Amino acid sequence: MPSTSTISRRIVKVVKPGMRAKDLIAAVRERWPKVSKKKIRRSAFAALIVRAGKKAGKSGSGERGSVQPAPTH
């Protein structure tokens, strides 16, 4: 059984804008027919989190994933 990160990498490769969940599950199951829907959902969510973290890191506003404290007056 593939790991969540392995499935996440596959999802990033096959996902397209407007793709339905059913189609995404089918695309992953082409490679791993016995993987559960639960594991595919978790992997998709993990891929989303990693991707969002990478985009946040490109903003140039400090360290990636860091929260800047509010200024005090």
CNS distance restraints for C-alpha pairs under 8 A (distance, minus, plus):
assign (resid   1 and name CA) (resid  32 and name CA) 7.88 0.50 0.50
assign (resid   1 and name CA) (resid  35 and name CA) 6.99 0.50 0.50
assign (resid   2 and name CA) (resid   6 and name CA) 6.12 0.50 0.50
assign (resid   2 and name CA) (resid   7 and name CA) 6.64 0.50 0.50
assign (resid   2 and name CA) (resid  32 and name CA) 7.85 0.50 0.50
assign (resid   2 and name CA) (resid  35 and name CA) 7.95 0.50 0.50
assign (resid   3 and name CA) (resid   7 and name CA) 6.38 0.50 0.50
assign (resid   4 and name CA) (resid   8 and name CA) 6.03 0.50 0.50
assign (resid   4 and name CA) (resid  39 and name CA) 6.93 0.50 0.50
assign (resid   4 and name CA) (resid  40 and name CA) 7.83 0.50 0.50
assign (resid   4 and name CA) (resid  42 and name CA) 7.24 0.50 0.50
assign (resid   4 and name CA) (resid  43 and name CA) 5.08 0.50 0.50
assign (resid   4 and name CA) (resid  46 and name CA) 7.88 0.50 0.50
assign (resid   5 and name CA) (resid   9 and name CA) 6.23 0.50 0.50
assign (resid   5 and name CA) (resid  43 and name CA) 6.67 0.50 0.50
assign (resid   5 and name CA) (resid  46 and name CA) 7.71 0.50 0.50
assign (resid   5 and name CA) (resid  47 and name CA) 7.91 0.50 0.50
assign (resid   6 and name CA) (resid  10 and name CA) 6.49 0.50 0.50
assign (resid   7 and name CA) (resid  11 and name CA) 6.17 0.50 0.50
assign (resid   7 and name CA) (resid  28 and name CA) 7.41 0.50 0.50
assign (resid   7 and name CA) (resid  40 and name CA) 7.03 0.50 0.50
assign (resid   7 and name CA) (resid  43 and name CA) 5.91 0.50 0.50
assign (resid   7 and name CA) (resid  44 and name CA) 7.93 0.50 0.50
assign (resid   8 and name CA) (resid  12 and name CA) 6.31 0.50 0.50
assign (resid   8 and name CA) (resid  43 and name CA) 4.80 0.50 0.50
assign (resid   8 and name CA) (resid  44 and name CA) 5.82 0.50 0.50
assign (resid   8 and name CA) (resid  46 and name CA) 6.67 0.50 0.50
assign (resid   8 and name CA) (resid  47 and name CA) 5.14 0.50 0.50
assign (resid   9 and name CA) (resid  13 and name CA) 6.51 0.50 0.50
assign (resid   9 and name CA) (resid  47 and name CA) 7.25 0.50 0.50
assign (resid  10 and name CA) (resid  14 and name CA) 6.40 0.50 0.50
assign (resid  10 and name CA) (resid  28 and name CA) 7.10 0.50 0.50
assign (resid  11 and name CA) (resid  15 and name CA) 5.71 0.50 0.50
assign (resid  11 and name CA) (resid  24 and name CA) 7.49 0.50 0.50
assign (resid  11 and name CA) (resid  28 and name CA) 6.99 0.50 0.50
assign (resid  11 and name CA) (resid  43 and name CA) 7.81 0.50 0.50
assign (resid  11 and name CA) (resid  44 and name CA) 6.54 0.50 0.50
assign (resid  11 and name CA) (resid  47 and name CA) 7.47 0.50 0.50
assign (resid  12 and name CA) (resid  47 and name CA) 6.89 0.50 0.50
assign (resid  14 and name CA) (resid  24 and name CA) 7.62 0.50 0.50
assign (resid  14 and name CA) (resid  27 and name CA) 7.08 0.50 0.50
assign (resid  15 and name CA) (resid  19 and name CA) 6.68 0.50 0.50
assign (resid  15 and name CA) (resid  24 and name CA) 6.71 0.50 0.50
assign (resid  19 and name CA) (resid  23 and name CA) 6.54 0.50 0.50
assign (resid  19 and name CA) (resid  24 and name CA) 6.83 0.50 0.50
assign (resid  20 and name CA) (resid  24 and name CA) 6.40 0.50 0.50
assign (resid  21 and name CA) (resid  25 and name CA) 6.14 0.50 0.50
assign (resid  22 and name CA) (resid  26 and name CA) 6.25 0.50 0.50
assign (resid  23 and name CA) (resid  27 and name CA) 6.16 0.50 0.50
assign (resid  24 and name CA) (resid  28 and name CA) 6.33 0.50 0.50
assign (resid  25 and name CA) (resid  29 and name CA) 6.07 0.50 0.50
assign (resid  25 and name CA) (resid  37 and name CA) 6.98 0.50 0.50
assign (resid  25 and name CA) (resid  40 and name CA) 6.80 0.50 0.50
assign (resid  26 and name CA) (resid  30 and name CA) 6.22 0.50 0.50
assign (resid  27 and name CA) (resid  31 and name CA) 7.32 0.50 0.50
assign (resid  28 and name CA) (resid  32 and name CA) 6.32 0.50 0.50
assign (resid  28 and name CA) (resid  33 and name CA) 7.73 0.50 0.50
assign (resid  28 and name CA) (resid  40 and name CA) 7.59 0.50 0.50
assign (resid  29 and name CA) (resid  33 and name CA) 4.28 0.50 0.50
assign (resid  29 and name CA) (resid  34 and name CA) 6.99 0.50 0.50
assign (resid  29 and name CA) (resid  35 and name CA) 6.69 0.50 0.50
assign (resid  35 and name CA) (resid  39 and name CA) 6.74 0.50 0.50
assign (resid  35 and name CA) (resid  40 and name CA) 7.22 0.50 0.50
assign (resid  36 and name CA) (resid  40 and name CA) 6.41 0.50 0.50
assign (resid  37 and name CA) (resid  41 and name CA) 6.11 0.50 0.50
assign (resid  38 and name CA) (resid  42 and name CA) 6.24 0.50 0.50
assign (resid  39 and name CA) (resid  43 and name CA) 6.06 0.50 0.50
assign (resid  40 and name CA) (resid  44 and name CA) 6.07 0.50 0.50
assign (resid  41 and name CA) (resid  45 and name CA) 6.20 0.50 0.50
assign (resid  42 and name CA) (resid  46 and name CA) 6.13 0.50 0.50
assign (resid  43 and name CA) (resid  47 and name CA) 6.12 0.50 0.50
assign (resid  44 and name CA) (resid  48 and name CA) 6.24 0.50 0.50
assign (resid  45 and name CA) (resid  49 and name CA) 6.28 0.50 0.50
assign (resid  46 and name CA) (resid  50 and name CA) 6.24 0.50 0.50
assign (resid  47 and name CA) (resid  51 and name CA) 6.06 0.50 0.50
assign (resid  48 and name CA) (resid  52 and name CA) 6.08 0.50 0.50
assign (resid  49 and name CA) (resid  53 and name CA) 6.12 0.50 0.50
assign (resid  50 and name CA) (resid  54 and name CA) 6.28 0.50 0.50
assign (resid  51 and name CA) (resid  55 and name CA) 6.34 0.50 0.50
assign (resid  52 and name CA) (resid  56 and name CA) 6.13 0.50 0.50
assign (resid  53 and name CA) (resid  57 and name CA) 6.21 0.50 0.50
assign (resid  53 and name CA) (resid  64 and name CA) 7.10 0.50 0.50
assign (resid  53 and name CA) (resid  65 and name CA) 6.51 0.50 0.50
assign (resid  54 and name CA) (resid  58 and name CA) 6.66 0.50 0.50
assign (resid  54 and name CA) (resid  64 and name CA) 7.65 0.50 0.50
assign (resid  55 and name CA) (resid  59 and name CA) 7.13 0.50 0.50
assign (resid  56 and name CA) (resid  64 and name CA) 6.45 0.50 0.50
assign (resid  56 and name CA) (resid  65 and name CA) 6.90 0.50 0.50
assign (resid  57 and name CA) (resid  61 and name CA) 7.84 0.50 0.50
assign (resid  57 and name CA) (resid  63 and name CA) 6.92 0.50 0.50
assign (resid  57 and name CA) (resid  64 and name CA) 4.32 0.50 0.50
assign (resid  57 and name CA) (resid  65 and name CA) 6.81 0.50 0.50
assign (resid  58 and name CA) (resid  64 and name CA) 7.91 0.50 0.50
assign (resid  62 and name CA) (resid  66 and name CA) 6.84 0.50 0.50
assign (resid  62 and name CA) (resid  68 and name CA) 7.88 0.50 0.50
